[in-house]
C-alpha cells in the first residue's frame, strides 16, 4: 500500500464545508468520489482539519492509502479531470506510513479578506467581507498583538465546539492593505470552531470604534467580562497553508 498526500484548493461557496454533512455536498465527498473513479476502489481521505460551509482553501492537506501504482503526476491530473471546477488538486506526493495530515501538522495559516468599499465588488463578493466604510488599522494592529502567544480562547469559540482544551498558541497576526482590500493573516498551532472568524469580528469592531482596544485582553483573561465576539462571515476566510 502507498500513502499519498494531496494539497487541495477549493472555492467553498457551494459546499457545506470540507467534511461530510447530511444537508448538502461536501468537498470531502467530491474528493473521495474522484478518487473512486480514478482508482476503481473506495478511498477514505483524512484531512488536516475541517472548514465550515462557505470557507475556502488554497492549501488544504489530506492523505489516503491505495494499492494503485500510479505516477505522482497522475494523481494530480487524474483527480482534476474528475473534480468540479471549484476544487483542484495542486500537488501530490508520496509520504511514509507515519504521516497523518491532521496529527502530523504543527500549525496552520489562515487569511481573512476584508473589502473596505461602499460599492460591492462582483469579483470579490464570494471571497471577502464587504465593509462599507473605512476601518482604523492602527487600532486593529495594536489590539491584535494581544492574541500572540499561548492563551485560553474560550471566548473565541462557538457553541457546539467539542475541543477538549481551549488553550491555543498564536504565532502571528498580520494586517496588510492593498487598495480597498485588507488581509488579516493569522498563523497558529491550531484553532477552535469559528475561532478565527470571532477573532476577526472582534478586530473589525475595534477598527470601527465599537470596542475599546483592550477588549481582547479582557476577553482572553476574563471571559464574559465584556460583550461576546462578533463572528465574521464564513466567505471571507481561506486556509492558506498547513505546516509540518
C-alpha positions in Angstrom: 0.0 0.0 0.0 1.1 3.5 -0.8 0.2 6.6 1.2 -0.4 9.7 -0.9 -0.6 13.2 0.3 -2.6 15.9 -1.6 -2.7 19.6 -1.4 -6.1 20.8 -2.4 -7.6 24.2 -3.2 -11.3 24.9 -3.3 -13.8 27.8 -3.5 -16.2 26.8 -0.8 -19.3 28.9 -1.6 -21.4 26.0 -2.9 -20.3 23.4 -0.3 -21.3 22.5 3.2 -17.7 22.5 4.3 -14.8 20.0 4.0 -16.4 17.2 6.0 -19.4 15.1 5.0 -22.7 16.7 6.2 -26.3 15.4 5.9 -27.6 18.7 4.5 -25.5 19.0 1.3 -22.5 18.4 -0.8 -19.0 18.5 0.9 -15.6 18.9 -0.5 -14.5 15.6 1.1 -17.3 13.8 -0.8 -16.2 15.3 -4.1 -12.6 14.3 -3.5 -13.5 10.7 -2.4 -15.8 10.3 -5.4 -13.0 11.5 -7.8 -10.6 9.0 -6.2 -13.0 6.2 -6.6 -13.3 7.0 -10.3 -9.5 7.2 -10.7 -8.6 4.1 -8.7 -11.6 1.9 -9.1 -11.9 1.4 -5.3 -13.2 3.4 -2.4 -10.6 5.6 -0.6 -11.1 7.2 2.8 -9.5 10.7 2.8 -8.1 12.1 6.1 -7.7 15.9 6.1 -5.6 18.3 8.2 -8.8 19.7 9.6 -12.3 20.9 8.8 -13.5 24.1 7.2 -17.1 25.3 7.6 -19.6 25.9 4.9 -18.6 28.8 2.7 -14.9 28.8 3.8 -12.3 28.5 1.1 -8.8 26.8 0.9 -5.7 27.3 -1.1 -3.7 24.7 0.8 -5.9 22.0 2.5 -3.8 18.9 3.1 -5.2 15.4 3.1 -3.9 11.8 2.7 -5.2 8.4 1.7 -3.9 4.9 1.2 -4.1 2.9 -2.1 -2.7 -0.1 -3.8 -2.8 1.6 -7.2 0.7 2.2 -8.5 0.2 5.5 -10.4 2.9 8.2 -11.0 2.5 11.2 -8.9 1.5 13.4 -11.9 -1.4 11.1 -12.5 -2.8 11.7 -9.0 -2.9 15.4 -9.7 -4.0 15.4 -13.3 -6.3 12.3 -13.0 -8.0 13.7 -9.9 -8.5 17.1 -11.5 -10.2 15.5 -14.5 -12.9 14.2 -12.2 -13.3 17.1 -9.8 -15.7 20.0 -10.3 -14.3 23.4 -11.3 -14.4 24.8 -7.8 -12.0 22.1 -6.5 -8.4 21.3 -7.7 -5.5 19.2 -6.6 -2.5 21.4 -6.6 0.2 18.8 -5.8 0.7 15.2 -4.8 3.5 13.4 -3.1 4.1 10.0 -1.5 4.6 10.0 2.3 5.8 7.4 4.7 3.4 5.4 6.9 3.9 7.6 9.9 2.5 10.7 8.2 -1.0 11.9 9.1 -2.5 15.0 7.6 -4.1 16.1 10.9 -1.8 14.7 13.7 1.5 15.4 12.0 0.6 19.1 11.4 2.5 21.7 13.5 0.5 24.8 12.5 -1.8 26.5 10.1 -2.0 29.8 8.2 -5.4 31.3 7.6 -6.2 34.5 5.7 -9.3 36.6 6.2 -10.1 39.2 3.5 -12.0 42.5 4.1 -13.3 44.7 1.3 -13.5 48.3 2.5 -15.6 49.9 -0.2 -19.1 51.4 -0.2 -19.7 49.8 -3.6 -19.9 46.0 -3.8 -17.3 44.1 -5.9 -18.7 41.5 -8.3 -15.2 39.9 -8.4 -14.6 39.8 -4.6 -18.1 39.1 -3.4 -17.5 35.4 -2.7 -14.1 35.7 -1.1 -14.3 38.9 1.1 -16.4 40.5 3.7 -17.5 43.9 2.5 -17.3 46.8 5.0 -18.9 49.9 3.5 -16.7 52.3 5.5 -13.0 52.5 6.4 -11.6 50.9 9.5 -8.7 52.0 11.7 -5.9 49.6 11.0 -3.6 51.2 13.6 -6.1 50.4 16.4 -6.6 46.9 15.0 -2.9 46.2 14.9 -2.4 47.3 18.4 -5.3 45.1 19.6 -4.2 42.1 17.5 -0.9 42.0 19.4 -2.8 40.6 22.4 -3.5 37.4 20.5 0.1 36.4 20.2 1.3 33.6 22.4 -0.5 30.8 24.3 -3.9 31.8 25.7 -7.2 30.4 26.7 -9.5 31.2 23.7 -12.8 30.0 25.3 -14.3 33.5 24.5 -13.5 32.9 20.8 -15.3 29.6 20.1 -18.8 29.0 19.0 -21.5 26.9 20.7 -21.0 23.2 19.9 -17.2 23.3 19.9 -16.1 19.9 21.1 -12.4 20.6 21.7 -11.1 19.1 24.9 -9.0 22.2 25.7 -9.4 25.8 24.7 -5.8 26.8 25.0 -4.1 27.6 21.7 -0.9 29.2 20.6 -1.0 32.1 18.0 2.3 32.6 16.2 1.5 35.8 14.4 -1.3 38.2 13.3 -0.6 40.5 10.4 -2.8 43.1 8.8 -1.9 44.5 5.4 -3.8 46.7 3.0 -3.8 46.6 -0.8 -6.2 49.2 -2.2 -9.6 48.5 -0.9 -8.7 45.1 0.4 -7.4 44.4 3.9 -5.8 41.0 4.6 -5.7 39.6 8.1 -3.2 36.7 8.2 -3.3 34.5 11.3 -0.8 31.7 12.0 -1.1 29.3 14.9 -0.8 25.8 16.3 -4.5 25.1 15.8 -7.9 26.7 16.1 -11.2 26.2 17.8 -14.5 26.1 15.9 -15.2 29.6 14.5 -12.2 31.0 16.4 -10.6 32.9 13.6 -13.9 34.4 12.4 -14.6 35.6 16.0 -11.0 37.0 16.3 -11.6 38.9 13.0 -15.1 40.1 14.0 -13.6 41.5 17.3 -10.8 43.2 15.4 -13.3 44.7 13.0 -15.4 46.1 15.8 -12.3 47.7 17.3 -11.4 49.1 13.9 -14.9 50.6 13.6 -14.6 52.1 17.1 -17.3 49.9 18.5 -15.0 48.3 21.1 -12.0 49.7 23.0 -8.6 48.4 22.0 -8.1 46.5 25.3 -11.2 44.3 24.9 -9.2 41.4 23.5 -7.0 41.3 26.6 -10.2 41.2 28.8 -11.7 38.5 26.7 -8.6 36.3 26.9 -8.1 36.8 30.7 -11.6 37.3 31.9 -14.1 35.6 29.5 -17.6 37.1 29.9 -16.3 40.3 31.4 -17.2 42.1 28.1 -19.6 41.5 25.3 -19.3 38.4 23.1 -17.2 38.4 20.0 -18.7 39.2 16.6 -18.5 36.3 14.2 -17.2 37.4 10.8 -18.9 35.8 7.7 -17.5 32.5 6.5 -16.9 33.5 2.9 -14.0 35.9 3.8 -11.9 33.1 5.3 -9.3 30.9 3.5 -7.0 28.2 4.7 -3.7 29.2 3.1 -1.2 26.5 4.3 -0.7 23.7 6.7 2.7 23.4 8.3 4.5 20.1 9.1 
